[in-house]
């Protein structure tokens, strides 16, 4: 996504909403080279407003996640695996809201790796303009 921000159009603002603690945001933003606003919703009011629930432990920690944890362990040992500090079952989503505040697109993920393609988001934005 970061590499395609220019494809979103001049009248598009990207905002990341997260429920992480404020102390984690700066390093996350720097690590992922994010140059757009990050809003912190520790109480997850926005998540509830958009109907984003929690996933099942199996969906969140299924085979794909286990494979990733094994990769981290092989390369970094236990130092690469920390205890979660947040609700790891919280599901995310992607939403497009127009200038009038109307939701014109919503994607409610069913797992940590469930996101729409950037092409899909660009297509929606071009159709809305």
N, C-alpha and C positions, 0 to 999 in steps of 0.2 A: 504494500500500500504506500509506504513512504516514498518509493521511487516513482509513484504514479500520481502524486498529489496535483501536479500540473494538469493532468487529464481531467480533473474534477470540474474545472471551470472557474472563472474569476469570481463568481458570486457564491462560491461554496466555502463554508467554514467547517473544518473538521475539529471535533472536540472529543476527547477521550474522557469518559466518566468511569471512575474506579472507586472501590470501597476500601482500598488500602489505607493504611495510616499515612498521614502527611510526611513523616520521616522517610518513607520508602519511595516517594514519588520522584524526588530529584535524581536519585541513582538510577531508577528505572528509566526515566526520560533520557538521561545521558547515555545509558547502556544501549538503548534502542534508537538513539539519535532522533528523538521526536521533537519537532519544531512547531507543534500546535498546542493549544491549551489543554490542560488536564484538570478536570474538576473532581474534587474528592467528595464522595458521598458515603462517609463512614457508616451512617445509619441505614443506608441502602433504600432511602425513600424513593429515589428515581427508579431503582430496580423494581420495587413493588409497583410503582405507578405504571411502568411499562409491562408489568405482568411477568417479570423474569423470576422464575422460581429456583429451586435447587434440584440438582441432578441426583441420580442414584449413585451410590458408591461404586457399583460395578461399571457404570458408564464412565464415570470420572476416572476410576483407577483400573480400567480394564486392561486388556493385553497391550494396547498401544502405549499406555502410560507405563506399564511395567517394563516394556522393552526400553523405553526412554530412561527409566530409573536405572536399569542395568547398564546402559551406556554411560550414564553419569558416574555410576559406581566404578566402572572399569577405568574411566579416565581420571577421576578425581578421588576415588575412595569415598570414605564417609564424609569428608569435608565438603564434598559437592552436594550432599544430601542433608538438608536442614529440616528441622521440625516446622511444619506449617504454622504461620502466625495469623492466618485468616481463614475464612470459611471456604474451603477448597471445593465445596459442592455447589457454590453459587454459580448459576448459569449466566451467561452474557448474551448480548444481542447487538444488532446493528440497526440503526434507525436513521431515516432522513425526514427532517421536519422542514417545511417550507417557511418562507418569510412571514406568513400569517400565523405560524405556530401550529399548523395542521400536519399531522403525521401522514406522509405520503408513501412511506415504505417502512416495513418492519420485518426484521428477521430475528426470531427467537431461537437461540442455539439450544441444542440438546446435549451438548458436551463441550469440553474445553477446545476441541479442534473443529467445532462446527461453526463455520462462518461463510457468508456469501462471498462469491468471487469479486475481485475489484472490478472486473468487466461488468458484472451485474449491477453493482452500485453506480458505475459511470453511466450505464444504459438508463437507469432510472432517473439520474440527474439530467441527462440530455433530453429525456422525454418530458421532464417537468419544466424545462426552460423554454 
